[in-house]
Amino acid sequence: MRARDKAAVSALRATLAALDNAEAVPLDESAPRAAALEASPVGAGATEAARRELSERETKDLVRAEAAERLEAAARLTAPAHADRAERLRAEATVLLRFLDDAEGTARSA
C-alpha cells in the first residue's frame, strides 16, 4: 500500500506542476527584461504575473498526456534492471487515469 501512496504522490505532484506551467502566460518578448530597482513596482501583488484559466477539457487533456507520457516511458524501459522504475511509472499512470475516470463518472451522474 505504501508504494502505491508514493506513486500517487509523485504522479499528482508532477501533474499539478504541469497544470501550473500550462496556466502561465507567455512573456512578451518586446517588453524590457530588467529595470532599475527604483523603477520596480511596489505593493502587495505588484509583481504577480497574469495566469490563464484552463478549461475542464484542457485540464483533462493535460492529465491524459501526463499519464500517456508515463506509459510510454515505462514501455521504453525494457531492461530487467529498470523493471522497478517501469512498474512505478505504470502505477503513476494508473493513478492519473483513475482520477480522470472518477471525474468523468461524477460529471455523468450530475
C-alpha positions in Angstrom: 0.0 0.0 0.0 2.8 2.4 0.8 4.4 2.0 -2.6 1.0 2.9 -4.2 0.9 6.1 -2.0 4.4 7.1 -3.2 3.3 6.6 -6.8 0.2 8.7 -6.2 2.0 11.5 -4.5 4.7 11.5 -7.3 2.1 11.5 -10.1 -0.1 14.2 -8.5 2.8 16.5 -7.7 4.2 16.3 -11.3 0.7 16.8 -12.8 0.0 19.7 -10.6 3.3 21.3 -11.7 2.4 20.7 -15.3 -1.0 22.3 -14.8 0.7 25.3 -13.1 3.0 25.6 -16.0 0.2 25.4 -18.5 -1.6 28.3 -16.7 1.5 30.6 -17.2 1.1 33.3 -19.7 3.9 33.6 -22.2 6.2 36.6 -21.7 6.1 39.5 -24.2 9.5 39.4 -25.9 9.4 43.1 -26.7 8.9 44.0 -23.0 12.1 45.1 -21.1 13.6 42.3 -19.1 15.1 44.3 -16.3 14.8 47.8 -14.9 16.4 49.9 -12.2 15.4 48.9 -8.6 13.8 52.3 -8.1 11.5 51.7 -11.1 10.3 48.4 -9.6 6.6 48.0 -8.8 5.8 48.3 -5.1 3.0 46.8 -3.0 1.2 43.6 -2.4 0.7 41.6 -5.6 2.6 44.2 -7.7 5.0 41.6 -9.1 2.4 38.8 -9.7 2.2 37.5 -13.2 -1.1 37.1 -15.0 -2.3 33.5 -15.2 -4.7 32.0 -17.7 -7.5 29.7 -16.6 -7.6 26.2 -18.2 -10.9 24.8 -19.2 -12.1 21.4 -17.9 -11.3 19.9 -21.3 -7.7 21.4 -21.3 -7.2 20.1 -17.8 -8.3 16.6 -18.6 -6.2 16.6 -21.8 -3.1 17.6 -19.8 -3.8 14.8 -17.2 -4.2 12.3 -20.1 -1.0 13.5 -21.6 0.9 13.1 -18.3 -0.5 9.5 -18.0 0.4 8.7 -21.6 3.9 10.1 -21.1 4.4 7.7 -18.1 3.1 4.7 -20.0 5.4 5.5 -23.0 8.4 5.8 -20.7 7.6 2.6 -19.0 7.3 0.8 -22.4 10.8 2.0 -23.3 12.3 0.6 -20.0 12.7 -3.0 -21.2 15.9 -3.9 -19.3 15.4 -6.1 -16.2 17.4 -3.5 -14.2 14.6 -1.0 -14.9 11.7 -3.1 -14.0 11.0 -1.3 -10.7 11.1 2.1 -12.4 8.8 0.9 -15.2 6.3 -0.5 -12.7 6.3 2.8 -10.7 5.6 4.7 -13.9 2.7 2.4 -14.7 1.3 2.8 -11.2 1.6 6.6 -11.6 -0.3 6.4 -14.9 -3.0 4.3 -13.3 -3.5 6.9 -10.5 -3.9 9.7 -13.1 -6.3 7.7 -15.2 -8.3 6.7 -12.2 -8.8 10.4 -11.3 -10.0 11.0 -14.9 -12.4 8.1 -14.7 -13.7 9.4 -11.3 -14.2 12.9 -12.7 -16.0 11.7 -15.8 -18.2 9.4 -13.8 -19.1 12.2 -11.5 -19.9 14.5 -14.4 -22.2 12.0 -16.0 -24.2 11.4 -12.8 -24.6 15.1 -12.2 
